């Protein structure tokens, strides 16, 4: 049997998988094999057998690298023995803590543990407490847990802080040399009310494009690259983070506050260095010409989306009177936005109607309410301006044949395309998807079905058919936005790929090459592609004209690092939101709500509550006494006796039955009318049915939709339910090396409950 290397991914049930690089199938590890390894260890395994479906099962031969990051958990005292139960259940084993290694932490507190002895086949891991975070109910504790659980860097190095302290407090005369002075141009920033850093400013005026009417659209972006130089401690920390992480009431920034909220933030009435994309847009919405150049700007106002929307809706209202000098420029921005939006439709870009939600917290960090985030014309105006600048950046770099990172979003895989085709046929719709679908096809499907009662279900399936957007030097276009080339240029304060794009553009303007160096020595940084026996790379690099294979490989490593850290940030944010929602719903046990099915699985329904925008699971056992068959093609559960159907978009009423804070799980119970003998066939929701919002804006269209995540969460929940009905296979006594005591897995589990 073959031998492979990979990273262990534990599972809360006790088994695990070895994730192999290069897209190969994950290798299953039985619970016995997981006893000597931990989640995220790097191992070499031998494939010993294949199951009936051809899935490999492995045996651990060698542990190549132990994960050294601290483990976060709750300190418990069981039968006189101190143990830490990891917050991340994928670790699968409690950690023994000697009496002299508790750091004076108290039972029940959240702590960080450093392993002093790894696990083996015959003993548990042993560790010492390195940090006491506090009590589980302390305000903000969920964020403290998440940043450590997902290994989000949250402290800047002393070298970075020292370098930041030496930066000037304002833009100096020497910094303005060889820059275009645009301080007299009335650029403005338009952001949300709670925004603290402003990395983009816009301005628009009428202009001739040839002999026809057009507009000059100026997008000025903070010039972070002037202050953050390759090889500096600031750059090392920024690369390690790769992105800012946003939580309710708190942000873990990519750059220190002196830069993110000061020197690099386009604050009003302050001179700031910027990189400008200066465009000419014609009446069809096409960018007829553009140029990039470094500039000095001075934002004339800090506007909010609400304020701009009010001005655009009523040019004689109080908001417009307060900003009378800016109203003409805002109207020009609105004009260019309308032609850009029209061009989006001509291009066939995908634009599904969704509802994005916002968590409103109280002073203690607990959810006060969850409200829909209203997208106004002002939001869309800024979005279209940023898209235009991003496309120009990609075109500029591609024309220069310089390696860089593109934002790539590929279309449906063959498997997802076949599933979508089967689903549309199952509905009896006279609609189809070609073998090589274009964005316009999916957008046309969305438009043609938007008035159907099951529109939410159809749109959810369209979203799930698409892949995840990534950063890569191999330009494959952006499927969702229907662009041949697309990159990220407009947010260098909070995204490292944007900073790299700025450096590349500057290098091209200076007629030189930007040589990227991957910082593989940084903990958590992306490593160069590992080579397998025989010298083949895990992912062969295609040849690109004018770009050396080695350059391509380095950029690919940087793209993989940035993509992985983006996913890490999303997971950490979702974990905090899930914790807050569980805490929010714990006070509502027994209450009834109306909701909409957001995902159907073989073991139940995920339902999003209309009033609260919270999602939970109705297990299949809560649907009644009859047998329900899962139709994978139609994505629905159907009762064999009554014919009742539950699919995405169906409206039902549920009761909150259980909240598991540790597992981030909310369970619902289906509410029945006691006078009704049986449920009639369920009717899908009409136009009023709310749909789960994507994780980010349209320029970040992802295939990892809420429905996909719901299915994965549901699978874990179902396994938990099954396992809870079985005797524990881990009830064997464990040896407490330092304390000489014994503790059992079952007693620890009982104490945690």
N, C-alpha and C positions, 0 to 999 in steps of 0.2 A: 504494500500500500504506500501511497505517496506521503511525503512530509511537507508541511507548509508552515509559514509564520504568520502571526496575526495578533490582534488585540482582543482580549477577553471582554465580552459584554455580558455581565451577570443578569440574572432574572430573579425577581422577588420570590419565585416558586422554588428556588434552589438550584436549578440547572443553569446553563449558560450557553454562549455561542462564541466562536472565534471568528471575528470579522477579518476577512482576508483582503488585502489590497488588490486592486486591479479588477474589481467587479465580480470576482468569483463568489460562489455560493457560500454562505456562512456555515461553519461546522458546529454541529451540536455537541455540547459537553454535558454528560450526565451529572447528577448531583454529587456522585462519588468523586468525579474528576474535579469538581469545583471546590472540594474541601481544602486543597493545597494552594489554590490560586484565589485572587480577588479581582473584582471588577476593575478593568482597565490595565491589568498586567499584560505584558507582551510575552507571548509564549511560542514555542514550536510544538506542533501536534502532528500525530500520525493518523491518517484516516483509516479506521479499522473496519467500518462497514457502511452500508447504505440502506436506508429504510425502503419501504415499498414504493414510495414516491421518488426515489432516487436522491434523497437528501443525505448528505454525509454526516457520520458521527465520528468523533475523534477521541484520542487519548493523549494527554499531555506528556510530552517527552522531556521538555526543558523550559524553565522559566527564564526568559532572556532578560527581562527588565521588570522590576517592581515599580509600581506607581508610587511616587514619594509624596504626593500631595496629601495634606491633612484630611482626615475623615471627620465629618460633622455628625454629631448624634446626641442622644439624651443619656446622661449619666444616671445609672440605676444601681441600687444596692440590693442584691439578691442573696439571701442566706449568708450574709456577712461578706459577700464577694462583690467588689465594684466591677461593673461592666458598662460599656457604652453600646447602646443600640443605634446603629447608623441611621441617619435620616434618609439616606438613599438606600432603599431596600434591595438594590441590585448587589450590594456587598454581601448579603446573605448570611453573614456570621457576626455575632456580637464580639466585642473586643474586651479582653480581660485587662483590668487596670490594677496594678499593685497599689497597696495602701499608701506608699510613699510617693506615688506619681499622680495623685488626684488634683494637685495644684490648688488645694483647699476649696474645690468646687463642691456644691451641695447636690444631693440626690434630686433628680428632676430637671437640673439645669442643662442648657445646651452648651456643648463643649466641642473643641477641636482636638483631635487625637493624632499623634504621630506614632506609627508602628515602631516598636523596638524589636519584636520578634514576629516574622511572618507566619501565616498558618501552615500546617502540614497535614498529612493524612490522619495524624493521631492527636493533634493539638490545635487549639484555637489561637488566633493572633493575640499578641500582647502589645500594649501601647502605653503611652504616657500623655497626659493632658497638657497641651501647649497653650491653650487659650480658653477662657471662660467667657462665652458670649452673653449669658444671662438667662433669665427665665423665659419660658416659651411664650408667655403672654405679654412680654415687654413690647412697647410700641416699636415697630420697625424690625422686630426679630425675624419675620418671614423674609425680609430682604437680606439681613445678615446671613441667614442660613443659605439662601439661594446663591449669593455671590461666592460662597465657599463651596457649596455643593456642586456647582457647575464650574468651579475654578475660574471665576471671572476676576481678573486683576483689578483690585480696588484701592491699592496704595501705590503711589508713585515712588520710584527709587530716590534715595538721598541725592544721587547725582542729578537726576531730573529736577528735583526741587531746587538744588543749588544753581543749575543752569537757568531755571525759570526766574529765580531771584535776581539774576544779573540782566534780565531783559529790561528794556526801557519801559517807562509807563505810558509813553505816547510815541506817535510816529515822528521820527527825527528828519531833519533836512537831508541827511545823507541817505536815508532810506528812499527818498523820493526821486533820486537821480535816475535818469533814463526811463522815466515813466510818463505816460500821458496824463496831463492834469484834467480831470473831469469833475473837479470840486464844484464848478458852476452848473453842472447838469443836475436837475432836480430828481435824482434817484431816490427811491423810497424802499423801505423794507415792509413786507406784508406777512405777518405771522399770527399765530394764535395768541390769545390773551396771556397765557401762562409761559410763553417762550422767553428764554433768558439769553440765548445766543442767536445772533442774526448773521447767517453766512451768505445771504443773497439779497441783492437790491436790483430793482428793475426801473426802466424808463422807456417810454415810447413816444414817438412823434411821427407825423405824416412825412412821407418821402416819396420821391418818384423812383419807380423801378422800370427803367427804360422810359417809355412814354406813358406808362400806366400808373395808376394810383398804387401806393404801397405804404409801408411803414418801416421806420428804423426802430428796431427793438434792441435795447441794450440790457444785457444781464451781467452784473458785476458780482463776482464771487470772492470772498475773503482769500487773500493770498497767504495761506498758512505755510506754503513752501519757503517763503522768505525767512521765516523764523525757525522752522523745523528742518534741519539739514541732515542728509544721510550720514549715519554713523554717530550722531550726537545721542546722548542719553535720552533726550526728548523724543527722538525718532525711534529709539529702541523700545521705549515704553508705549509709544503710539502703535508701533507695529505689533507688539505683543497683544494689545487690546483689540486692534483692528476696527473697532466700532465703539461708539457710546452705547450704553445699555440703559433703557428707560423703564423705570418702575413707577407705580403711582406715588407721587410726592417726592421722588428721588431719582437722580440721574447719576450713573457712574460714567464720567466723561472720558473721552479718548485723550484729551489734552488737559493740562492744568487750567484752573479757573482764570488765571492771569491772561491766558491766551484765548480760551473758549468764550469767556464773558468779557474780556478786555481787549487786548491788542488786535485779535482776529475777529472780534464781533463788530459788525457794521452798525455801531451805535449812532443815534442821530446827532448831528452837529459835531461830529468828530472825524478828523481826517483818518482814512484807513487805506492800507495797501490792498489792491485787488487784482485779480485776473479777469479781464473783460472779454465777453463774447459779444461782438457788435454785428448785428444781422440786418439784412434787408429782406423783408417779407412781402411777397406780392399778393394780389387780390385772391389768388387761389389757395393761399396758405402755404405755398412753397417758399423755402429760404433761397432766394435768388443769389445771395452773396453773403459772406461772413468774413470776419477777421478776428484774431485773438491778439491781445496785447496787454502788458502790465500797465496799471494805472494807479492814480491816487484819486479817491472819491470822497465825498462827504454826504452821507445820507441826510436828506432834507426832512425826513419824518419817519417815525416808527408807527406804522399803521397796523391795525388788526383786521382779520378777515371780516369780523362783524361790522366794523366801521366802513370798510370798503364796500361791502355788500349793500349797506344802507345808502352810501353815496350813489352807487350805480342804480339802485332802485328808485331814488328820489334826489335828483340833482338840485332841488330847492329846499331840501330838508335841513335840519339843524346840523347834521354831520357834514353835509356839503358846505354849509356856510362857514363852519369852523376851518375847513380845508379848502377854501375858495381858490387859492392859488394853485392847488394841486388837482382840482377837479378836471380841467382839460386834459392833463396827462393821464389821469385814471380812465377817462373816456377813450382815449387813444389806445390804452392798454386793453380795454374791453373790446375795441374794434379788432385789434390784431388777434386777440384770443378767439373771437368768433370765426375768423377765417382759418385759424389753426385748428379749431375744433371741427370745422367743416372738412378740412383736409384729413383729419383723423378718420372721419367717416368714409371719405373717398378711398383712403388707404386700406380700410377694412380692419382697423384696430379693434380689439375686444374691449368692451366697456359694459360690464354687467352692473345692474342696479343692485346695490347692497346697502346694508345698514351697519355702520361702524359705531361701536359703543365706547363710552368713556366712563371710567370709574371715578367717582367723586368721594374722597375720603374726609373724615373728620380730623380734628387736631391730634387724635391718638393713632392715626393711621388706619383706622377701620373703615370699611365701606359705609358710606352714608346713603348712597344711591348709585345706580348704574343708569346712565341716560344715553339716548342715541346722539351721536355726533353729527350735526347737520352740516352737509357740504353745500356751500353757497357758490355763487358765480365767482367770488373772490378766490376761493380754494382752487377752482378749476382754472382760473386765469393764471395763477402762479404755477400750477402744475404744467400747463401747456408751455409757458415760457421756459421752465426748467427742462422740459422734454426737448424743446427746440435747441437749447444750448448743449445738452448732452449729445444730441445727434450730430451737431456741428463738430464737437470735440472728437467723436468717433471717426467722422469723415476726415478731419484734419490729420489725425494720427495714421489712419489707414492709407491716406494718400502719400504720406511721408515714409511708409513702410517701416515704421519704428515699432518695436515690440512694446506692448502695453497690456492692460487688463480691459477686456470688454465685459459688459453685462449681457450675458447670453441666456436666452430663454427659448428652449427648443420646443417643437410641437409635440403632439401625442406620440408615445411609443407605439409600435405595432400592436402590442398587447392591449394597451388602453384604447387605441383606435377601434380594434375589433370589439371590445367590450361596449364602447359607445355606440357602434353601429348596431350591435345586437339589442341594446337597450332601446334605441329609437325604433327598431323594427317591432319590438315587443309592445310598444305603445300604439302601434298601428298608424303611426304618422307617415305621411307621404314626404318624409324628409330623410336625407341620407348624408353620410360623410364620405368623401372620396378617399382613395387609398393613400393619397398624399395631401391631407387637408391644409387649406390656407386659413389664416386668421379670419378672413372675411366670411368663410363658410360658417364658422362657429358663431361669429357675430350675427350673421343672417339667421341662424337657428334661434339665437336668443331673441332677436327682434320678432320673428314669426311666431314664437310661442309665448311671448310676454303676457298676452291676454288670456291664456289658457288657465284653468283652475289649478293645474299641476305645474305651473311655470317654475315655482321654486325648486321642485324636484328636478326638472329638466336642466335648469341653470346650474344646480349643484353638480349634476353629472358632467356637464360641460367643463366646469372648473376642475373637477377631479381628473379629467382626461389629460390635463396638461402637466408638464414637468416643472421642476423647481428651477428658478433662476440662479445662476452661479457667476462667479468671476473667473475668467479664463483668458489666456492670450489667443486662443483659437476662436476667431470670430465666426459664429454660426447664426448671427442675427438674433433679433428679439421677436419671438412668435406673437406674444400677446399684444405688443404695441405695433406689430407689422413694420418693423424697421430692419433694413439689411445690415446696419451696423449701429450699435448703441453702447454707450459707456456711462460712467458716473463721473461728473465733473463739478456738480453744484453743491456738494456738502463736505468739503475737506475738514471742517471742524469736527465732524462726528463719524466720518468714514475714511479709513486709510486708503482704499482704492482711489478715491477722489484725489487725495494728496499725491499719489503716484501719477495719476493722469496730469495733474498740474505740472509736475516735474518733467514729464515727457513733453508736454506742449512747450514749456520754457526751453527745453533742450533743442527742440525742432526750430523754434524761433531764433535760437542762437547758433543754428547750423552745427550742432554737435549731437552726440549720442548720450543718453542717460543710461549708465551701467547699473543695473539693479543688483544688489547683493542680498541674498536671503540670509536672514539672521538666525541660522539654525542653532546657535548657542544659547538663544533666549529660551528659558523654560516655557513650554507650551507653544513655541513657534513651529511653523510648518517645517518639516524636514524635507530635504531633497528626496526625490523618488528613490525608493530602495530597489536594489537589483536582485532578481531571483537567481538561483543557481543556473549557470549557463550564460549569465551576462545580460539576459533580456530584461528590459525595464518593465515595471508593473503596469505601466500605461504608455505604450509607444507614442512618441511625439511625431505628429505629421510634419512634413516639410512645408515651410512657408517661404515664398520668394523674398530674398533680401534679408532674412532673419536667420542667424546661426542656430543650429539645433540646441547648443548649450544655453544660449540666451532664452530660447523658448522653454527649456526645461526649468530654468530659474524662475521665469515669470509664472509658469504653471504651478510651481510650488507656492509662490506668493498668493496666487489666486485661490489655491486650495486652502491655504491658511486663512485668508480673509473670508471665504465662503463658510468654512467650519466655524469660525468665531462669530459670524453673523447668525448661524443656526444656534450656537451656544447662547448668544444674547437673547434670541427669541424664546428658547427653552426656559431660560432663567426668568424672563418676564412672564411667561405663561404659568410657570410654577408659582410665582408670587400671586398672580391674579387668581389662580385656582385656590390657593390657601385663603386669600381674602374672601373669595366667594363662599367657600365652605364655612368660614367664620360667620359670614353674613347670613347664611341659610340655617346655621345651627339654632338661631333664635326663632326660626319659622317652622320647626318640626310640627307636623300635623296640619299645617295650613294647605289650602287648595288653590290651584292656579290653572289658568288655561295656557296651553303651549302648542308648539308646532314641532313635529318630528323633524329633526335635523339629520339623522342617520338611522338606517335600519341595518341590523346585523343578525346573524344566526341565533343570537342569544338575547336579543332585546332591542329596545328602541332608545335612541338618544333624543331627548326633548328639550327644546329651549323655551323657557317661560316668557310669555309675552310682556308681562309687566316688569319683570326683574332682569331680563336678558341673562339668565343663568341657565346652564345646561346640566342635565342629570340623566341617569339611566333608569328606564323602566325595564326590569329584567323580564325575560320571557315567561317566567313563572308567575308574574303579576298580571298577565294578560287574560287569565281565565283557565278553566279546566281542560279545554280542548287542545288538540295538537296543532301547532303552528309550523308551517313549512316556509323556509326561507328561499325566496326566489332571487338568486344572485343577479340575473339579467335585469329584472325589474326593480331590484333593490327594495324589496318589500317582504313583509311577513303576511302570510295568508292563513286564516283558520280553515281547517279541512271540513269542519262540521257546519259552521255558519257562513263561511265565505268572507268573513270580515277581513279587510285589508288595511295594513299599516305600511305606508311608504313615506318617503321624504315629502314634507309639505302637508301631511295630514294633521288636522286640528284635533287635539284631545284635551281632556282635563285630568290633572294629576294631583296627588297629595305628596308632600315632602315626608318621606318615611324614615330616612337614615342619612346622617352626615358623618363621614370619616375624615377627620382633619388630617391625620397622619398620612392617609392614602390619597388625599385630595379628591375624595369621591362623594358624590351626592346621588342618592337613590330616590326614585319616585315610585308611587303606587298608583295604578290606574283607578280613577274614580268612576264608579258605575251608578246609573240611576236604579235604585232598588225596585222601582215599579216596572222597569223594562226587563223582559225575560232574557234578552240577548242583545248584544250590540249589533246594529245594522252595519252593512258594508261602509267602511269609513270613507268620507268625502274629503278630497284634498282641499287645502286652503285656497281661498280666493286671493284677490289682490292685496287684501289686508295682511296676509301672512308675512311675518317678518323673516328675513333670511340672515343667516350668520355672516358677519363681515369678514373679508379677508384680513390677513394680519397686517397688511400695509397698503399704501396707495397704489394706483394703477401702474405706475412705473416700476413697481416691485411685485408684479403679478406672480403668484406662486402656485405650484400644483399641490403643495402640502396644505390643502384647505382644511377648514374646521371639520368637514366630514371625514376626511382621511384620518385626522388626528383622533376623531371620535372612535373610529373603528379600532385603532391601535389601543386606545385607552380601554375600550370595551373588551377587547381580547384579554387584557391583563385582569380586568375585573372578573370576567367569567372564570378564569383560572383560579383566582382567589376564592371565589365562591365554591368551586369544586374541591379545592384543597382543604377548605375549612371544614368540610364534611368528612374528611378522611383522618385517620390517626396520623399524627406527625411522625415522619420517618427520622426526625432529628432529635428524638427525645433521649438519646444516649447521654450519659453523664459526661461532663467536661472537666478536665483537670485544671484547677486554678494553681498555676505554678508558684506564684509568689505567695498567695494567701493560704494555700493548702486546703482550700474549700472546694466544694462542687456546686455547680448551678446548672439547671436544665433549660433547654430552649423553651419548653412549655411554660415554665415559671416566669421567664423574662417576658414572654408574650402576654401572659396574664397580667403582669404588673403594668405593662405598657397600656393595655386596654383600660 
